[in-house]
Amino acid sequence: MSSQDIDELSQNVVEREDFECEGTSQVSVDLAFVPPGVKVPFPDISSTYHTPIPRAIKLGEPCILGVDEAGRGPVLGAMVYALSYCLKRYAEKLPSFGFADSKQLTHAIRMSLFNRICNNGQSPDDFELFENIGWATRIMTARDISSGMLRSQTGRVYNLNEQAHDATITLISEVLAMGVNVTEIYVDTVGPPASYQAKLARFFPSIKVIVTKKADSLFPIVSVASICAKVTRDISLMCRDESDGRWGSGYPSDGKTTKWLKDTLDPVFGWSGVVRFSWQTSKDLLEKHEGAIKVDWNDQDSADIRQTAVQSSAYWIGKLVTSEF
């Protein structure tokens, strides 16, 4: 993403979807609370959601902003990037609400805090966080992550760090385009902190940028973003559940997850778009499966046909089948 890209961001940044909603998984979900950025049925396409600017934030008042992610490691489901922002003078109140690294909180506490941010309870006690904290999420689907990482040799591989960096830069840029006066940015690092901080500083030269490990434990505004990301990731995976709860946490180290992958592997297409085909776990299972059909890939096929394959969850991610079965 270039500086010119930032300048060309549209004003319509409250909610955005990258493609038409095709290939959606028809899964029935009964949840008491679904974050506004999560669509049901959950699609295979990445999407972005922004809250309106909170009423407590007036034009020109200095704000701080935090960024964190959830779901970087799992083989199943989306990776979610989230940011949160509030007035600089309000940030000192955040610890009193119990904001901390989302991984250190129980699911119930994360849900309670996120409900209050969204004012889902509609009670007077919930209004303070709702009126003071703005937030946004970028849901990067398994299919889109894998299609970037598995680009053909004729195209540049779009690795996970680059995808993460671009998601962060885009989310921040959209908040700035809404007119929020962000004066400080705090980010939980992806890769080496120094080089990532320098990269963000080039994009946002007038803003103080801090990138560090454990930022979600050091800066409450990042903790808020961590909770937004974690809850959104968890519920998006529930909305896409094809296993009746049998696929576990989605991490490669989870025996339930690997068993589900083995049990549901299709010899031609592998799995649906909920699985990250670019993960080594997926590759190993496909290569070692006795019934899996080997496929020859032709990188000279036309780009439009290849893109059609990428956009359908019934095809191998990022590749075009050219063999006859």
HUVEN-V67070 format. One record per pair of residues at least 4 apart in sequence whose ideal C-beta (glycine too) atoms are under 6 Angstrom apart, sorted by sequence separation. I is the first residue (numbers start at 1). GAP is how many residues later the second one is. D is the distance in Angstrom with one decimal. If there is no record, write none. Layout:
BEGIN
I/GAP/D, I/GAP/D
END
This chain:
BEGIN
1/4/4.8, 34/4/5.2, 39/4/5.9, 53/4/5.4, 86/4/4.7, 100/4/5.3, 105/4/4.4, 126/4/5.9, 127/4/5.5, 129/4/5.4, 140/4/5.9, 146/4/5.5, 151/4/4.1, 158/4/5.7, 189/4/4.3, 193/4/5.9, 214/4/5.9, 215/4/5.5, 243/4/3.9, 260/4/6.0, 266/4/5.8, 271/4/3.9, 280/4/6.0, 284/4/5.9, 301/4/5.6, 86/5/5.8, 94/5/5.0, 100/5/6.0, 105/5/5.1, 115/5/4.2, 121/5/4.7, 140/5/5.6, 158/5/6.0, 175/5/5.0, 191/5/5.6, 249/5/4.6, 277/5/5.1, 301/5/5.8, 115/6/5.8, 151/6/5.3, 216/6/4.7, 248/6/4.1, 286/6/5.5, 309/6/4.1, 72/7/5.6, 119/7/4.8, 189/7/5.6, 215/7/4.5, 216/7/5.2, 250/7/5.7, 275/7/5.9, 71/8/4.4, 102/8/5.6, 201/8/4.9, 248/8/3.0, 310/8/5.5, 71/9/5.6, 200/9/4.8, 248/9/4.3, 70/10/5.1, 116/10/4.8, 148/10/3.3, 216/10/4.2, 247/10/5.6, 29/11/5.4, 119/11/3.6, 309/11/4.5, 37/12/3.2, 69/12/4.9, 117/12/5.0, 197/12/5.7, 36/13/6.0, 116/13/4.7, 247/13/4.0, 27/14/5.6, 197/14/3.8, 246/14/5.6, 306/14/4.8, 26/15/5.4, 148/15/5.8, 196/15/4.8, 25/16/5.5, 67/16/4.7, 117/16/5.5, 270/16/5.9, 24/17/4.8, 25/17/6.0, 243/17/5.3, 65/18/5.8, 66/18/5.5, 193/18/4.8, 24/19/4.6, 193/19/5.3, 301/19/5.3, 65/20/4.1, 23/21/4.7, 21/22/5.0, 63/22/5.0, 185/22/5.6, 189/22/5.1, 297/22/5.3, 63/24/5.7, 64/24/5.1, 184/24/4.6, 185/24/4.8, 186/24/5.0, 187/24/4.6, 189/24/5.4, 261/24/5.7, 265/24/5.7, 267/24/4.5, 298/24/4.3, 182/25/5.8, 267/25/5.1, 268/25/5.4, 19/26/4.8, 61/26/5.7, 62/26/4.7, 164/26/4.6, 267/26/5.3, 295/26/5.5, 296/26/5.7, 18/27/5.4, 64/27/5.4, 188/27/4.0, 296/27/4.9, 18/28/5.3, 188/28/5.3, 295/28/5.1, 138/29/4.5, 161/29/5.5, 186/29/5.5, 252/29/4.2, 17/30/4.6, 57/30/5.9, 161/30/5.2, 16/32/4.6, 138/33/5.6, 186/33/4.4, 15/34/5.3, 169/34/5.6, 188/34/5.8, 240/34/5.1, 136/35/5.3, 14/36/5.0, 186/36/5.1, 13/37/5.4, 273/40/3.6, 277/40/4.1, 272/41/5.1, 90/42/5.2, 86/46/5.3, 86/47/5.0, 84/49/5.8, 85/49/5.1, 84/51/4.4, 83/53/5.3, 82/55/4.8, 80/57/5.7, 81/57/4.4, 80/59/5.4, 78/61/4.9, 79/61/4.7, 78/62/5.8, 78/63/5.0, 77/65/5.9, 56/75/5.0, 55/76/5.0, 56/76/4.6, 54/77/5.3, 54/78/5.5, 54/80/5.0, 53/81/5.7, 51/83/5.1, 51/84/5.6, 50/86/4.3, 81/86/4.3, 33/87/5.5, 49/88/5.2, 83/88/5.0, 48/90/5.0, 47/92/5.3, 46/93/6.0, 135/93/4.9, 46/94/5.0, 46/95/5.1, 137/95/5.0, 44/97/5.5, 46/98/4.6, 44/99/4.6, 37/100/4.3, 67/101/5.3, 114/113/5.5, 113/114/5.5, 101/115/4.3, 101/116/4.6, 63/117/5.6, 65/117/4.8, 110/117/5.2, 114/117/4.5, 63/118/5.9, 62/119/5.7, 63/119/5.3, 64/120/4.4, 65/120/5.1, 66/120/4.7, 67/120/4.5, 68/120/4.6, 110/120/5.9, 60/121/5.4, 62/121/4.3, 99/121/4.9, 110/121/5.4, 100/123/5.4, 99/124/4.1, 102/124/4.1, 95/125/5.3, 99/125/5.5, 101/125/5.9, 102/125/4.7, 94/126/3.7, 102/128/4.0, 150/128/5.1, 149/129/3.8, 91/130/5.6, 143/130/3.9, 146/130/5.1, 145/131/5.8, 146/131/4.4, 142/132/5.6, 146/132/4.1, 142/133/6.0, 142/134/4.5, 84/137/5.8, 84/140/3.9, 84/141/4.3, 83/142/5.3, 82/143/4.6, 154/145/5.0, 82/146/3.9, 153/146/5.9, 82/147/3.7, 152/147/4.6, 68/148/5.1, 80/149/4.6, 80/152/4.8, 66/153/5.8, 80/153/4.3, 68/154/5.3, 66/155/3.6, 66/156/3.5, 64/157/5.3, 68/157/4.4, 67/158/5.6, 68/158/4.1, 78/158/5.3, 66/159/4.5, 70/159/3.9, 69/160/5.5, 70/160/4.3, 77/160/4.2, 13/161/4.2, 68/161/5.5, 71/162/4.3, 70/163/4.0, 147/163/4.7, 9/164/5.5, 13/164/5.9, 1/165/5.1, 9/165/5.9, 6/167/4.5, 150/167/5.8, 151/167/5.9, 1/168/5.1, 9/168/4.4, 150/168/3.8, 147/170/5.4, 146/171/4.2, 147/171/4.2, 77/173/5.3, 76/174/3.5, 143/174/6.0, 74/176/3.7, 74/177/5.0, 75/177/5.1, 73/178/6.0, 42/194/5.8, 37/195/5.8, 35/197/4.9, 38/197/5.5, 42/197/4.1, 38/198/5.0, 42/198/4.4, 76/198/5.8, 40/199/5.2, 35/200/6.0, 34/201/6.0, 75/201/5.3, 75/204/4.4, 75/206/4.8, 29/210/4.9, 25/215/5.6, 44/229/3.8, 44/269/5.2, 23/290/4.8
END
